[in-house]
Amino acid sequence: MNLAAVGGYFTGLQARIVAALEAIDGQPFHSDEWQRPGGGGGIDDHPPAPLPKEGGDGRSPSSQSYADAALERSGGGIDDLSPAPLPKEGGDGRSPSSQSYADAALERSGGGITCIIEEGGLFERGGVNFSWVRGDRLPPSASASRPELAGRGFEALGVSLVLHPRNPYCPTAHMNVRLFTTGGDDPVWWFGGGMDLTPYYGFEEDARHFHRTCKAALDPYGAELHARYKAWCDRYFFLKHRNEPRGVGGIFFDDLNEAGEAGFERCFALVRSVGDSFLDAYLPIVARRRDIPYAERERDFQAQRRGRYVEFNLVYDRGTLFGLQSGGRTEAILMSLPPLVKWRYDWHPAPGSAEEKLYTDFLVARDWC
């Protein structure tokens, strides 16, 4: 099991996604690195200096390598801990900058890279985060389905993103890929991840495209996987107290583990396929919807539906709970929340309206493929 290879892929994926989102939004993401102490403690009391907002050679923050940016900061590294030397060539195809950060993370007690956009040209708020954290005791949210692992030390690394466009006709999107490992006499590892779509005004073309892209990412690893992971997603992203799904779903999986080194490589390949398919699943939808005119009515409905997003993330989402329970960086964890939200008492859409159509035609379990 090569944790450095997984970390290198995750940081490279983050950089590629951020670069693509900057290109479609027209605004740069703000990026910073952060570090936390080991032993399952809290966040470092001294936040790191932000990465440069503009590359010295005219490059955007995303195209400027993380390693180069770190060297330009005073002190030479996170909290004066310099990263490992930059490799001249990634031995496994990873970019030198992402390989450098991931390898260096092995020598540290945990940290990450937060990339955030607010008040962009397209995205009202969004974040693409990488984290690699360690702790002495697996948090309850991570051991709930594996009680035999309670109390073990752990490492967790992954990329998580949430994007909230301003235009109500553009859906919110979420994607996550992650790896957990535990210590002890019999170490255990497992991958998890998935992606899902939360529209405010539904379009069948968009839902079908998103689900078909998810299916194409999984089919090489088993024809039965998409149906299984779609059903898992429908169950997971469901607000029990509202008796309604968060959106039109997608795929969700956890506890992905196969015996032996070959099993690890196969699971890692599946996770890479999911991560690499996100831009193909989401960007064509945004391109189709971003210029549709809207008014206060649509923004008002968007704000109300965003309230459901907040409810799910703070009440049910295991990733949010894990981050808070493990001493993760609160600002990075809560980047998933939308900037403007509204609740109204006992509100219901008007019969026959476009808003009602979301409930009747899209917030139901369907075979979108």
N, C-alpha and C positions, 0 to 999 in steps of 0.2 A: 504494500500500500504506500504510494508515493504522495504524501500530503503536499509537498512542494509543487508537484505537477498539477494537482487539483487547484491549489491556490493560484498558480500561474495562469491556469485557464480562466478562473473566476475574475482575476484582475484584468486580464486581456478582454474578456467578455464585457466587463464594465466599461472599459475604455472605448470599445467599438460601438456599444449602444449609445454612450454619451455623445460620441462624435456624430452619429447618425441623427440623434435628436437635436443637437445643436444646428445641424444643417437644415432640418425641416422647420425649426423654430425661428432661427435667425438671431438668437441670443445665446451667449455662452452660459454654461453651468458654472456655479461657484464650487470649487473643490477644496477640501482640506483633509489632512490625515490626522488621525487621533490614536492615542495609545492608552491602555488601561493597565493597572498593575495586575500581577498574577494572583492566584489563589482564590479566585471567585469574588474578589473585592469589587469596589465601586469604580466609578469613572475617575480618571486622574483629575485632581483639583486644579491642574494648570493646563487649560486647553492649548492645543498646538497653534502655532502661527499659521494663518491660512496660506495656501499655495498662491503664487502670483496670479493676479487676475488677467494679466496679459503676458504672453511669452516675450522674452527679450529680443527674439528674432522675428517677431510678428506672428508667431504661431498662436492658436487658441489654446486655452488651458487643457483641452482634451487631447490635442495633438502634441503638445509639449509633454515629454515623458515624465512620469511621476518621479523617476530617479533624478532627472535633470532639475526638476522643480525643487526637489528636496535639497539638492546641493546648493541652490541659490538662497535658501533660507539661512538665517543666522544660526550658528551652532552646528550646521551640517546635517541635522537629522531631527527626528521626533524627540522632543525633550532632551536634546543633546546626545541621543543615542544614534550614532551613524548607522545607516543600513549597510548590508553586505555589499562588497564591490560589485559594480555593474558587469555582468557577463558580456563578453564580446559577441557571443552568439548563443541563442537559446538552443540547448541540446535536443529539446523535444518539440521544436517548432514554435515555442512561445516567444513573444516579443521580448527583447532584453529588458525593457523597463518593467513589464509585468512580472517577469521571472525574478528580477532583482528584488522587487517588493515582497513577493511571496516567499522567496528563500530567506530574506531578512526577517520576515515575520516569525519564522521558526526559532530565531534567536531572541525574540522578544516575548513579552508576557501577554500579548494580544493587542489588537487594535483594528484599524480599518481605514477606508477612504470613503468619505461622504461627498457625493456630487449632487448638488441641489439647484433647481431653477425656480424662481418666483417672479411673477409678473412678466413672463416672457411673451413673445409674439403669438405663440400658439398655446403654450402651457401656462395656466394660471399658477400651478404649483406642481412640482414633480421632483422625484429623487431617484438616484441609482446608487445604491450603497453596497460596498464590500466590507465584510467584517470577518475577523478571525479571532475568536475569543477562547480562553481557557478558564477552567475553574476546578476547585477541589471537590465540588458536589454537584451532580446533575440536577438542574432545577426541576421542580414538580411538573411543569408543563411539558418537559421533554421525557420524563420517566412515567407519565400517566399510563401509557399503553405498554410500558416495559417495567413493571414494578421491581423486577429482579435486579434492575440496574440502579435503583435509587441509592444515593450516597456515593456513587463512583465519581472519580475525576473525569473530566471530559475536555474535548476540543470541538469547536463548531466553527465552520467557515462557509461562506456563501455570498451570493449576490441577490439582492432584493430590490425591486423597483415598483413604484406606483406613479402613474401619470394622470393628472387632472387637467384636461384641456379647458379653456375658457368657453368655447362654443358649446352650447348644450347638445348640439347634434353630433359632437364628437364624444365617443365613449371614454370612460375611465378604464385604464388597463393596469393589471398587476402581473408580475412574474417573479418567481423565486426559484433558485437552485441552491442546494446546500448539501453539506456532508457533516455528519456527527461521528465522533469516535469516543469510546470510553476506555478508561484504564482498568486496572485490576489484573488478576491472574489470567483471566480469559477475555482479552480485549474484544470489543464489539464495534462494528462500524455499520452505518447505513446512510444512503442518500435519500433525499426528498426533493420535491419541487412541484412546479406546475405553472399555469398561467390562466387568467380568467378575464372576462370582459364585462363591464358594467355600463350599459347604455342608458341614456335618459329618454331618448326617442329612438325606437328600434327600427332597424332595417334588416330584412331577412337576408339580403345580399351580404351584409357585413357579418351577421352571425354565422352564416354558412361558410364564408371565407375563413373566419377565425377558427372554427372547429375543423374544417378540412385541413388547414395548415397544421394544427395540432396532431391530427390523425396521421398526416404524412410524416411528421417527425417521429412518431412511435411505431409505425408499421414495420420498419426494418427489424424491430426487436420483438415482434410478436403481433399477429393480426388481431389477437383478442385484447391487446393492451388498451387501445383507445376507448372501447366500450367500458372497460373496467375503470380506467382513470377518469373518464367523463362522469360516470355514476358517482365515483368517490368525490369529485368536485361538486356535483349537485348536492350531495349530502353535507359536505363540509361548509360550503359558502351559503348556508341557510340560516336565517334569523328565526330561531324557534319562537321567540316572544312575539314576532310579527306574523309568523306562519307564512313566510315568503322568502324566495331566494334573493341573494344580493344582486344578481345580474343574470346573464345568459350562460354563465359557466364557462367551461373550458376543460382543463385537465388538472388533476391533483393526485400526487402519490407520495407515499412516505414508507419508511422501513424497507427500502429497496436494498437487498443484500443477497449475494450469491456466493457460495463457498469458493475459496481458493483465489489465487492471484488472477486467474482468467475470469472468475466471476466478478472481481472488483473492476477489471478493465471493461467488461461488458456493461456493467452498471454505470460506470463513468462515461462510456460512449453514449449511452441512452441520455444521460443528463446533459452532455454536450449537445446532442441533437435537439433537445428541448430548448436549451438556452440559445442556440444558434438560430432557431426558428422564430424567435419572438418578433424581430423586426419585420420579417416577411408576413407575420400574422397581423401586425398592428398598423404599420405605416400606410399600407394601401387604404385602409379604412379612414384614417385621419386625412389623407390626401383627398378622398372623395367628399368629406363632410365639412372640412374646416371653413369653407367660404359660404356655407348656407346661411342666409340672413336669419337673425333671431331678434327677439324683443324681450321686454321685461317679463312677459308671461313664461317664456321658455327658461329664462334665468331663475325665476321663482321656483319652477318645478324642479330644475336641476338642484337648487339649494335644498329643497325638501328631500329629494332622493339621496343627496349626499349625506343627509342625516342618517340614513340607513347604513351608509358606509362607515360612518363614525361609530355607530352602535355595534356593528359587527366587529370592527377592529379592536375596540376597547373591551368588549364583553367576551368574544369567542376566539379571536385569532390567536393561535398558539405561538406564532412568530413574535407577535407583540408581547405576549405574556412571557415568553422565553427571554426576550431581550431585556425586559424590565427586571425579571427575577434573577438574571445572570449578571447584573451590573453593567449592562451595555450602555451605549451612549444614548441618553434619552432624546436629544435633539434628532439624532439619526433615526431612532426607532419611530418617533412620532411624525416623521416626514411623510408618512403614508396618509395623514389626515388632510382633507381638503381645506382651503383657506376660508371659504364662506359657506356657512351651513344654516339651515332654517328648520325649525319644528313648528307645526301647527296642530292644535288640538283636534283630534278626530277628523282629520281632513280626508276627503275622498275626491277622486277626479270626476269631472262632469261626464255623464253618460254619452257615449259616442265620440268623445274627444280623443285627440292624439295621445293625451296623457293616460287615458283609460286603456288605450290599445297596448301600452307598455305592459300593463298588468295582465290583460287577457291573452295577448299573443306572444309575449316574450318572457315574462316572469313565470314561466311554466316549464317543466322538464320536457324537452323535445329532442328528437334525433335531428340535429342540424346538418348532418352530413348527407 
